[in-house]
């Protein structure tokens, strides 16, 4: 079997490197799309979380002060009803 010349070996290696480069470009494009989609999803979740926090804060504001003072006492009271 005839051994390839150094130029042929280099040409073959360059061809393999070009194929690998194209493959990496496609992979990079897919990963870039995934990052964009996940960033958009994250931003949506952050927005929803902020809206939920605002609603919870608004509900907490509506709780009468007397209920807030009673709640901790009720939470610490024993709940055994064995008597």
PyMOL commands that set and color helices and strands:
alter all, ss='L'
color gray80, all
select helices_A, chain A and resi 6-62+65-76
alter helices_A, ss='H'
color red, helices_A
deselect
rebuild
show_as cartoon
